[in-house]
Amino acid sequence: MEIKQSQFVKSSSDVKDCPAPDKPEFAFIGRSNVGKSSLINMLTGKKSLAKISSKPGKTQLINHFEIDESWFLVDLPGYGWSKVSKQKKADWGIMIEQYLLNRENLACLFVLIDSRLEPQSIDYEFITWLGENEIPFVMIFTKTDKQSKNKFQSIKAKHIRQLKNNWEEMPLLLESSAIDQTGKEKILTFAAEIISNFKS
C-alpha cells in the first residue's frame, strides 16, 4: 500500500471529541521522544504532517490524520516524560486510557520502542496492561539507523526474552527508521491487511 493523500483532521483532549468512528484507525504510542511523529511523517511521505520536536512532550492531545479518505493515523501523547507535573501525567494517562478502552474503531495500536534501549519497565508495564484489556498491538522498534545491526539484534533479543516470559503468543515485532525509511513497506502492508479485514 502507498499513501497518496493525508491531512490533519483535529486534536482532541477527550475521546468523545475525536472524529466520528466511521473509519479504521491505527494509533501510535511510546515513550516521549521515541519518534512517533517522525514515523507518521515517514509513512505518509510528508515531512511536516505531524509536528516534530527535540523536546519531549510536544504531543499533548489525541491527533487524528485522515489517510486516503478511508482510514486514520493517530498520534498519541508519549508516556514517561519526567518534566511535567503529576497532575499533567494523570490527565494524559486518563485521556489515553479512555481512548484505548473506548475507541471502537481502533484497529491496532503501534507501540514504539527505542531500538537503542534495553527493555524498560515502563514499556512492559504498559504492554501488560494492553494484554489484560485485550487491546490489539504491534511493537515497532524505532531509530534503527542510530546503531549497528549487531548491536540492535542484541538488544532485540533481550526484548524477545522479556516478552516470552509473559506472553504465550508473541506480538508482531517490526523495525523502522524515519531517516532511511526502514519498515515503511512492512508497516503499510500490515495496515492494509488489517483494513481489508476491518471492512469485510
BAFI-3210 file (N, C-alpha, C; in Angstrom, 3 decimals, decimal comma, padded with zeros to 6 digits):
// residues 200
n [1|2|3|4|5|6|7|8|9|10|11|12|13|14|15|16|17|18|19|20|21|22|23|24|25|26|27|28|29|30|31|32|33|34|35|36|37|38|39|40|41|42|43|44|45|46|47|48|49|50|51|52|53|54|55|56|57|58|59|60|61|62|63|64|65|66|67|68|69|70|71|72|73|74|75|76|77|78|79|80|81|82|83|84|85|86|87|88|89|90|91|92|93|94|95|96|97|98|99|100|101|102|103|104|105|106|107|108|109|110|111|112|113|114|115|116|117|118|119|120|121|122|123|124|125|126|127|128|129|130|131|132|133|134|135|136|137|138|139|140|141|142|143|144|145|146|147|148|149|150|151|152|153|154|155|156|157|158|159|160|161|162|163|164|165|166|167|168|169|170|171|172|173|174|175|176|177|178|179|180|181|182|183|184|185|186|187|188|189|190|191|192|193|194|195|196|197|198|199|200]
n.u [000,840|000,453|000,505|-001,427|-002,759|-002,932|-004,028|-004,201|-006,703|-007,960|-007,258|-007,766|-008,862|-010,275|-011,714|-014,339|-014,473|-013,205|-012,883|-015,715|-016,236|-015,972|-014,164|-011,459|-008,712|-005,289|-003,225|-000,424|001,908|004,185|007,234|008,084|009,523|010,237|009,886|007,421|005,973|007,799|007,814|005,170|005,238|007,134|005,802|003,642|004,882|005,148|006,914|006,240|003,747|002,928|003,772|007,097|009,468|012,486|012,256|010,925|007,464|005,983|003,673|000,511|-002,117|-004,812|-004,183|-005,562|-005,154|-006,291|-006,228|-005,998|-008,715|-009,984|-009,078|-007,644|-004,673|-003,275|-001,759|-000,628|-000,129|003,164|004,494|006,094|007,642|009,514|009,508|007,057|004,138|002,697|-000,044|-000,505|000,566|-001,240|-003,607|-003,007|-002,705|-005,294|-006,698|-005,485|-005,982|-008,809|-009,244|-008,037|-009,571|-012,152|-012,399|-013,956|-013,328|-010,646|-008,195|-005,640|-002,928|000,129|002,959|005,686|009,156|012,294|015,003|017,562|017,585|017,655|015,200|012,645|011,000|008,752|007,690|006,988|005,203|003,100|002,550|001,742|-000,623|-002,098|-002,442|-003,984|-006,304|-007,085|-006,341|-005,473|-002,152|000,984|004,502|006,929|010,202|012,079|014,274|016,377|018,542|020,435|022,426|024,662|023,826|024,350|024,430|021,795|020,394|021,214|020,052|017,380|017,014|017,003|014,620|012,851|013,250|012,262|009,561|008,753|008,679|006,232|004,258|002,277|001,731|003,594|003,719|003,566|006,648|008,119|010,430|011,885|012,981|013,011|014,786|016,138|013,962|013,395|011,251|008,903|007,396|006,651|005,141|003,007|001,944|001,076|-000,890|-002,652|-003,646|-005,028|-006,951|-008,377|-009,548|-011,022|-013,002|-014,397]
n.v [-001,197|002,238|005,471|008,043|010,386|012,563|014,168|016,508|016,270|016,849|017,884|016,389|016,495|014,708|011,507|011,542|013,718|013,086|012,425|011,126|007,648|006,168|005,035|002,697|002,851|003,517|003,794|005,526|005,087|005,565|005,919|009,277|011,229|009,087|008,923|009,062|011,022|011,468|008,963|008,792|010,868|009,824|007,538|008,684|010,277|012,976|015,632|017,390|016,779|015,635|017,271|017,759|017,620|018,213|018,391|016,574|015,638|017,131|016,343|016,553|016,027|014,062|013,348|013,335|012,055|011,954|009,410|008,885|009,283|007,150|005,874|006,303|007,710|008,021|010,147|009,798|011,180|010,945|008,700|008,648|010,933|012,960|015,672|016,971|017,966|016,015|016,060|016,685|014,398|012,540|013,420|013,037|010,272|009,358|010,328|008,910|006,257|006,174|006,619|004,308|002,265|002,806|003,600|002,566|001,971|001,469|-000,146|-001,167|-000,786|000,793|000,243|002,007|001,469|002,477|001,511|001,496|001,050|-001,150|-003,498|-001,687|-001,019|000,653|000,490|-002,221|-002,580|-001,118|-002,577|-004,983|-004,147|-003,595|-006,177|-007,309|-005,914|-006,654|-005,267|-004,855|-004,908|-003,903|-004,079|-001,646|-001,139|001,742|004,167|002,627|003,162|004,362|002,853|-000,023|-002,986|-005,371|-004,579|-003,712|-006,131|-007,596|-006,180|-006,423|-009,167|-009,356|-008,077|-009,887|-012,106|-011,018|-010,655|-013,319|-014,266|-013,540|-013,796|-016,018|-016,088|-014,425|-010,905|-009,120|-008,003|-005,182|-003,152|000,118|003,147|006,549|007,971|006,439|005,173|002,577|-000,146|001,009|-000,121|-002,640|-001,927|-000,492|-002,456|-004,307|-002,700|-002,393|-004,992|-005,342|-003,319|-004,269|-006,593|-005,382|-004,078|-006,127]
n.w [000,000|-000,743|000,535|-000,645|-000,115|002,618|005,574|008,273|010,726|013,318|016,737|019,890|023,275|024,609|024,258|023,431|021,806|019,505|015,920|014,068|014,548|012,054|010,380|010,047|012,375|013,235|015,927|017,384|019,931|022,696|024,606|025,532|022,972|021,361|018,696|017,377|015,831|013,771|012,545|011,603|009,724|007,964|006,993|005,647|003,825|004,120|005,348|007,376|008,416|010,910|013,894|014,862|017,497|019,283|021,914|024,504|025,017|023,243|021,832|023,090|022,918|021,455|018,281|015,133|011,849|008,590|006,181|002,807|002,614|003,820|006,120|009,449|010,918|014,148|016,415|019,557|022,895|024,343|026,849|030,102|030,386|032,407|033,074|033,634|035,451|038,147|038,013|035,327|034,112|035,142|033,945|031,203|031,264|031,913|029,685|027,564|028,371|028,349|025,653|024,480|025,599|024,791|022,124|019,481|016,825|016,716|015,151|015,491|017,768|017,595|019,320|020,112|020,397|021,484|019,663|020,631|023,300|026,096|027,409|029,039|032,081|032,122|029,548|029,383|031,454|030,462|028,116|029,247|030,437|028,129|027,146|029,204|028,840|026,375|024,038|020,745|019,542|018,056|018,144|017,410|016,638|016,810|015,174|014,084|012,542|014,081|015,208|015,043|013,142|014,482|017,172|017,518|017,046|019,225|021,344|020,596|020,929|023,688|024,264|023,129|024,777|027,146|026,448|026,022|028,556|029,544|027,628|025,821|023,150|020,832|020,223|017,086|015,793|014,503|012,557|012,269|010,643|010,461|009,027|006,980|005,958|006,634|007,163|006,242|004,085|005,162|007,424|006,294|004,623|006,510|007,760|005,611|005,296|007,709|007,440|005,247|006,323|008,283|006,922|005,764]
ca.u [000,000|001,136|-000,371|-001,460|-003,314|-003,002|-004,281|-004,542|-008,140|-008,205|-006,681|-008,827|-008,419|-011,182|-012,106|-015,663|-014,317|-012,493|-013,728|-016,667|-015,515|-016,510|-013,057|-010,462|-007,594|-004,076|-002,657|000,995|002,204|005,500|007,872|008,296|010,677|010,609|009,848|006,075|005,647|008,718|007,369|003,968|005,660|007,802|004,807|002,786|005,698|005,070|007,897|005,722|002,338|002,891|004,774|008,241|010,259|013,536|011,840|009,872|006,188|005,387|002,305|-000,220|-003,509|-005,051|-004,129|-006,051|-004,802|-007,070|-005,383|-006,693|-010,156|-010,556|-008,660|-006,965|-003,494|-003,470|-000,564|-000,994|000,942|004,123|004,490|007,413|008,393|009,591|009,438|005,697|003,562|001,972|-001,410|-000,490|000,735|-002,503|-004,571|-002,647|-002,973|-006,740|-007,090|-005,016|-006,702|-010,180|-009,178|-007,734|-010,644|-013,474|-012,397|-014,455|-012,765|-009,205|-007,849|-004,395|-002,067|001,558|003,745|007,023|010,241|013,589|015,815|018,865|017,428|017,274|013,818|012,344|009,811|007,596|007,104|006,410|004,010|002,041|002,224|000,966|-001,966|-002,770|-002,847|-005,063|-007,516|-007,317|-006,177|-004,516|-000,998|002,212|005,658|007,806|011,481|012,384|015,642|017,324|019,719|021,312|023,423|024,995|022,832|024,663|024,016|020,334|019,934|021,477|019,006|016,098|016,954|016,632|013,188|012,148|013,276|011,337|008,198|008,470|008,428|004,853|003,308|002,250|001,805|004,381|003,198|004,364|007,729|008,566|011,563|011,695|013,873|012,463|015,871|016,340|012,649|013,270|009,977|007,734|006,595|006,087|004,111|001,835|001,363|000,335|-002,098|-003,571|-004,293|-005,993|-008,036|-009,165|-010,349|-011,903|-014,129|-015,138]
ca.v [000,000|003,535|006,568|009,079|011,634|012,588|015,506|016,648|016,461|017,620|017,465|016,212|016,254|013,701|010,569|011,928|014,788|012,564|012,307|010,010|006,374|005,510|004,502|002,032|003,729|002,966|004,800|005,392|005,484|005,134|006,878|010,595|011,384|007,810|009,092|008,821|011,975|011,219|007,756|009,151|011,660|008,911|006,669|009,468|010,984|014,414|015,921|018,218|016,477|015,594|018,192|017,103|018,470|017,529|018,497|015,602|016,168|018,016|015,881|016,560|015,731|012,963|013,991|012,487|012,349|011,120|008,841|008,461|009,409|005,846|005,414|007,307|007,530|008,813|010,422|009,933|011,710|009,977|008,494|008,529|012,187|013,337|017,113|017,511|017,805|014,771|016,257|016,573|012,979|011,868|013,819|012,334|008,859|009,154|010,570|007,788|005,052|006,261|006,445|002,920|001,371|003,165|003,949|001,313|001,711|001,286|-001,426|-001,659|000,197|000,609|000,620|002,304|001,189|002,964|000,318|001,608|000,819|-002,464|-003,467|-000,728|-001,446|001,479|-000,053|-003,548|-002,416|-000,675|-003,701|-005,926|-003,561|-003,814|-007,577|-007,520|-005,285|-007,235|-004,236|-005,364|-004,032|-004,340|-003,323|-001,148|-000,601|002,954|004,699|001,524|003,684|005,024|001,931|-001,128|-004,065|-006,352|-004,017|-003,759|-007,514|-007,996|-005,565|-007,026|-010,496|-009,161|-007,784|-011,132|-012,906|-010,363|-010,958|-014,746|-014,523|-013,194|-013,958|-017,317|-015,775|-013,209|-009,853|-008,856|-007,052|-004,536|-002,245|001,324|004,305|007,670|008,522|005,654|004,631|001,172|-000,556|001,675|-001,058|-003,677|-001,344|-000,168|-003,720|-004,814|-001,870|-002,691|-006,273|-005,107|-002,519|-005,156|-007,432|-004,478|-003,732|-007,331]
ca.w [000,000|-000,764|000,932|-001,678|000,421|004,080|006,090|009,675|010,909|014,540|018,008|020,881|024,645|025,149|023,211|022,946|020,816|018,337|014,727|014,064|014,415|010,862|009,586|010,889|012,691|013,825|016,820|017,717|021,304|023,164|025,496|024,944|022,087|020,752|017,246|016,836|014,769|012,655|011,855|010,858|008,567|007,036|006,370|004,757|002,847|004,366|006,391|008,468|008,712|012,373|014,416|015,480|018,382|020,045|023,311|024,821|025,473|022,245|021,603|024,349|022,617|020,515|016,971|014,050|010,464|007,665|005,138|001,583|002,870|004,150|007,442|010,272|011,767|015,360|017,206|020,964|023,752|024,847|028,293|030,710|030,413|033,822|033,309|033,691|036,780|038,396|037,550|033,859|033,817|035,446|032,909|029,979|031,460|031,817|028,304|026,744|028,788|027,854|024,195|024,146|026,047|024,267|020,696|018,895|015,503|016,810|014,526|016,079|018,414|017,370|020,493|019,623|021,330|021,008|019,393|021,296|024,734|026,583|027,907|030,096|032,818|031,791|028,317|029,590|032,288|029,549|027,238|030,060|030,565|026,844|027,093|030,165|028,318|025,037|023,008|019,759|019,359|017,386|018,605|016,351|017,104|016,048|015,132|013,870|011,841|015,043|015,754|014,146|013,096|015,530|018,449|017,572|017,165|020,609|022,169|020,207|021,533|025,088|024,268|022,838|026,012|028,080|026,017|026,188|029,978|029,904|026,529|025,155|021,718|020,682|019,347|015,893|016,000|013,272|012,718|011,461|010,711|009,704|008,218|005,750|005,607|007,003|007,745|005,663|003,303|006,023|008,283|005,476|004,174|007,669|007,912|004,506|005,589|008,789|006,886|004,391|007,210|009,024|006,048|005,332]
c.u [000,877|000,129|-000,286|-001,931|-003,393|-003,209|-004,616|-006,031|-008,412|-007,400|-007,797|-008,219|-009,267|-011,622|-013,470|-015,596|-013,609|-013,435|-014,655|-015,920|-015,993|-015,429|-012,098|-009,305|-006,485|-003,429|-001,203|001,219|003,581|006,051|008,075|009,598|011,139|010,546|008,496|005,775|006,530|008,284|006,109|004,326|006,343|006,789|003,966|003,562|005,617|005,949|007,320|004,249|002,122|004,039|005,844|008,985|011,315|013,213|010,718|008,592|005,513|003,928|001,574|-001,700|-003,588|-005,162|-004,505|-005,611|-005,599|-006,183|-006,245|-008,214|-010,804|-010,117|-007,897|-005,627|-003,679|-002,159|-000,998|000,162|001,889|004,004|005,940|008,241|008,357|009,319|008,029|005,145|002,862|000,535|-001,494|-000,325|-000,565|-003,549|-004,291|-003,004|-004,445|-007,203|-006,707|-005,786|-008,126|-010,232|-009,007|-008,876|-011,963|-013,525|-012,718|-013,853|-011,251|-008,844|-006,601|-003,624|-000,620|002,303|005,189|008,053|011,541|014,540|017,167|018,801|017,065|015,861|013,651|011,036|008,581|006,905|006,372|005,242|002,829|001,591|001,398|-000,469|-002,757|-003,281|-004,022|-006,389|-007,825|-007,309|-005,124|-003,368|000,128|003,338|006,522|009,064|011,867|013,887|016,691|018,579|020,775|022,400|023,684|023,912|023,077|024,208|022,502|019,828|020,148|020,401|017,647|015,931|016,556|015,144|012,380|012,116|012,306|009,886|007,831|008,209|006,954|003,814|003,409|002,381|002,496|003,672|004,105|005,400|008,189|009,704|011,356|012,821|013,265|013,510|016,018|015,084|012,532|011,882|008,738|006,827|005,921|004,961|002,846|001,163|000,540|-000,966|-003,125|-004,329|-005,359|-007,209|-008,959|-010,078|-011,381|-013,163|-014,994|-016,100]
c.v [001,250|004,623|007,683|010,426|011,540|014,021|015,467|016,946|017,315|017,061|017,413|015,953|015,185|012,800|010,925|012,995|014,334|012,501|011,098|008,699|005,551|004,967|003,773|002,976|002,987|004,062|004,475|005,890|004,957|006,168|008,204|010,621|010,074|007,873|008,845|009,718|011,760|010,001|008,037|009,934|010,780|008,057|007,425|010,197|012,491|014,771|016,671|017,958|016,439|016,451|017,444|018,097|017,634|017,551|017,502|016,300|017,102|017,644|015,780|016,234|014,509|013,589|013,009|012,997|011,401|010,698|008,343|008,407|008,097|005,299|006,520|006,793|008,464|008,927|010,695|010,542|010,604|009,818|008,456|009,790|012,752|014,813|017,685|017,233|016,454|014,875|016,109|015,118|012,222|012,166|013,089|010,857|008,538|009,302|009,385|006,514|005,052|006,076|004,963|001,972|001,608|003,493|002,695|000,976|001,587|-000,104|-002,028|-000,494|-000,155|001,129|000,787|002,139|001,706|001,775|000,350|001,219|-000,634|-002,369|-002,545|-001,118|-000,643|000,981|-001,355|-003,533|-002,002|-001,822|-004,749|-005,435|-003,749|-005,242|-007,861|-006,965|-005,674|-006,169|-004,713|-004,385|-004,725|-003,494|-002,908|-000,572|000,577|003,265|003,611|001,970|004,237|004,130|000,814|-002,201|-005,077|-005,857|-004,077|-005,184|-008,045|-007,448|-006,183|-008,400|-010,400|-008,843|-009,061|-012,031|-012,340|-010,708|-012,417|-015,111|-014,356|-013,491|-015,344|-017,132|-014,426|-012,173|-009,696|-007,779|-006,502|-003,571|-001,026|002,326|005,395|008,259|007,766|004,914|003,119|000,921|000,029|000,687|-002,097|-003,129|-001,065|-001,423|-004,346|-004,041|-002,197|-003,996|-006,115|-004,344|-003,373|-006,045|-006,622|-004,200|-004,941|-007,814]
c.w [000,000|-000,409|-000,101|-001,132|001,939|004,544|007,575|009,796|012,143|015,703|019,044|022,250|025,322|024,004|022,626|021,859|019,549|017,131|014,817|013,794|013,222|009,933|010,522|011,179|013,423|014,650|017,144|019,133|021,687|024,124|024,771|024,150|021,444|019,227|016,614|015,644|013,545|011,849|011,041|009,601|007,522|006,280|005,348|003,674|002,967|005,562|007,582|008,766|010,225|012,894|015,198|016,355|019,076|021,534|023,573|025,269|024,489|021,985|022,934|024,164|021,718|019,125|015,865|012,681|009,562|006,493|003,983|001,751|003,315|005,501|008,156|010,812|012,961|016,126|018,637|021,763|024,198|026,351|028,809|030,708|031,819|034,075|033,132|035,078|036,911|037,887|036,042|033,440|034,031|034,379|031,603|030,089|031,325|030,369|027,412|027,078|028,246|026,337|023,854|024,511|025,316|022,781|019,881|017,539|015,523|016,295|015,147|016,692|018,122|018,602|020,047|020,740|020,727|020,878|020,092|022,769|025,045|027,180|029,112|030,770|032,418|030,517|028,602|030,563|031,414|028,644|027,988|030,215|029,274|026,740|028,002|029,661|026,871|023,941|022,012|019,541|018,609|017,961|017,420|016,987|016,202|016,073|014,936|013,130|012,796|015,622|014,752|014,201|014,211|016,899|018,584|017,766|018,580|021,537|021,867|020,854|023,011|025,221|024,032|024,071|027,039|027,733|026,274|027,643|030,331|028,836|025,916|023,650|021,554|019,819|018,130|016,215|014,662|013,587|011,832|011,659|009,856|008,768|006,898|005,295|005,790|007,597|007,101|004,948|004,193|006,895|007,489|004,929|005,289|007,845|006,839|004,755|006,673|008,267|006,031|005,236|007,970|008,226|005,729|006,406]
res [m|e|i|k|q|s|q|f|v|k|s|s|s|d|v|k|d|c|p|a|p|d|k|p|e|f|a|f|i|g|r|s|n|v|g|k|s|s|l|i|n|m|l|t|g|k|k|s|l|a|k|i|s|s|k|p|g|k|t|q|l|i|n|h|f|e|i|d|e|s|w|f|l|v|d|l|p|g|y|g|w|s|k|v|s|k|q|k|k|a|d|w|g|i|m|i|e|q|y|l|l|n|r|e|n|l|a|c|l|f|v|l|i|d|s|r|l|e|p|q|s|i|d|y|e|f|i|t|w|l|g|e|n|e|i|p|f|v|m|i|f|t|k|t|d|k|q|s|k|n|k|f|q|s|i|k|a|k|h|i|r|q|l|k|n|n|w|e|e|m|p|l|l|l|e|s|s|a|i|d|q|t|g|k|e|k|i|l|t|f|a|a|e|i|i|s|n|f|k|s]
***
